Amino acid sequence: MIATASQACACNVADHSGRLIVLTGGPGVGKTAVLEVLRKALCRHVAVLAEAASILFRGGFPREESEAARQAVQPTIFYAQRQLEELALSEGHHAVVLCDRGTVDGVAYWAGDEASLFTQMATTRDQELARYAAVIHLRSPSAERGYDHVNPARIETAEQARRIDDAIENAWRGHPNRASSTRVRIFSTRHGRPSNASAKSSYVLSGAPSSA
């Protein structure tokens, strides 16, 4: 079942032509937490997709560091991501589909050159960029700024996470609606007041979308 946002909508439109928006970034940026906040805050015409890689790895797909393993898993993640997106769009009533990563992210984890990944998947980089209406890149924090291993699926060190984050930034280069972010602190509220006990890490866009 595709997860949808929980708030009611006043638009009274049953069917929408959905658009894909990617939330991306290196390990430890808090994409899943941000998407959960959005799921609770936005209307029912917004779908929120889980990360394809997490679905596969938690389901038992081998996670190894060898080049052969990386070459095997990335096409699988790519295909799973594409199918999740197509399923959400085919439902017809989602105006926006928020994606925890997109197909282009695979370039950052691919052992070969990026062209070979797209060739293997019978597509091109330009075609994959064009699938997404917008890309929001949350930057990975350093160890000093909050990177941790609370998530058991997070196996990278802070330095490895930063290298992946830089590779993701390069992978999405040229997208016309791409924005990056800086790390800030926000607080959820209880009875309309901030609650320190429920402090969460979140992000604010650092500027206008850029194709840089």
JOMOBEL-V881434 format. One record per residue. SS is DSSP state (~ for helix, > for strand, _ for the rest). PHI is phi in whole degrees, -180 to 180 (none if undefined). NEAR is the number of other C-alpha atoms within 8 Angstrom. Layout:
BEGIN
{{SS,PHI,NEAR} {SS,PHI,NEAR}}
END
This chain:
BEGIN
{{_,none,2} {_,-76,7} {>,-72,7} {>,-122,10} {_,-66,15} {_,-102,10} {>,-81,9} {_,-68,6} {_,-126,8} {_,-97,4} {_,-76,4} {_,59,5} {_,-104,5} {_,-78,5} {_,-117,8} {_,-132,9} {_,-92,9} {_,-69,11} {>,-124,10} {>,-91,13} {>,-125,13} {>,-98,13} {>,-109,14} {>,-129,14} {_,145,14} {_,-72,14} {_,-59,10} {_,84,11} {_,-85,11} {_,90,8} {~,-57,11} {~,-62,8} {~,-66,7} {~,-64,9} {~,-64,11} {~,-67,8} {~,-62,8} {~,-65,9} {~,-59,14} {~,-78,9} {~,-96,9} {_,-94,10} {>,-84,11} {_,-68,12} {_,-89,11} {>,-111,14} {>,-99,15} {>,-124,14} {>,-95,12} {_,-73,9} {_,-69,10} {~,-60,11} {~,-62,7} {~,-65,9} {~,-59,9} {~,-68,10} {~,-68,10} {~,-71,7} {_,-85,6} {_,109,6} {_,-65,7} {_,-58,6} {_,-121,6} {_,-120,6} {_,-98,6} {_,-67,6} {~,-62,7} {~,-62,6} {~,-66,11} {~,-66,13} {~,-68,11} {~,-80,8} {~,-81,8} {~,-64,11} {~,-62,11} {~,-66,8} {~,-63,12} {~,-56,10} {~,-65,8} {~,-63,9} {~,-61,12} {~,-60,9} {~,-69,8} {~,-61,10} {~,-64,12} {~,-64,8} {~,-63,8} {~,-63,12} {~,-68,13} {~,-70,6} {_,-63,7} {_,85,10} {_,-112,11} {_,-101,16} {_,-76,11} {>,-134,11} {>,-117,16} {>,-88,13} {>,-109,14} {>,-82,15} {_,79,10} {_,-131,11} {~,-61,9} {~,-67,10} {~,-57,12} {~,-57,11} {~,-59,12} {~,-69,9} {_,-110,9} {_,-77,12} {_,-78,7} {_,-99,7} {_,-76,8} {~,-63,8} {~,-61,8} {~,-68,8} {~,-66,12} {~,-67,11} {~,-64,9} {~,-62,8} {_,-92,7} {_,56,6} {_,-148,9} {_,-130,9} {~,-61,9} {~,-62,6} {~,-64,8} {~,-71,11} {~,-60,10} {~,-70,8} {_,-67,7} {>,-109,11} {>,-73,9} {>,-157,11} {>,-132,13} {>,-113,12} {>,-105,12} {_,-91,15} {_,-82,12} {_,-68,13} {_,-80,13} {_,-79,10} {~,-60,8} {~,-73,6} {~,-110,6} {_,117,7} {_,-67,12} {_,-149,8} {_,-119,8} {_,-61,5} {_,-76,6} {_,-66,6} {_,-80,5} {_,-92,9} {_,-107,6} {_,-81,8} {_,-75,6} {~,-60,11} {~,-68,8} {~,-63,8} {~,-61,13} {~,-67,12} {~,-64,8} {~,-64,12} {~,-59,13} {~,-65,9} {~,-67,10} {~,-66,14} {~,-57,10} {~,-68,7} {~,-61,10} {_,-93,11} {_,-56,8} {_,89,6} {_,-68,12} {_,-71,8} {_,-128,10} {>,-117,13} {>,-129,13} {>,-104,12} {>,-141,13} {>,-117,10} {>,-86,11} {>,-135,8} {>,-114,9} {>,-128,8} {>,-131,10} {>,-72,9} {>,-114,9} {>,-128,7} {_,57,4} {_,81,5} {>,-121,6} {>,-60,8} {>,-121,10} {>,-62,6} {>,-67,4} {>,-115,8} {>,-62,10} {>,-130,8} {>,-82,9} {>,-147,10} {>,-142,10} {>,-133,8} {>,-63,9} {_,-87,8} {_,178,7} {_,-69,6} {_,-54,9} {_,-139,9} {_,-95,9} {_,-65,4}}
END
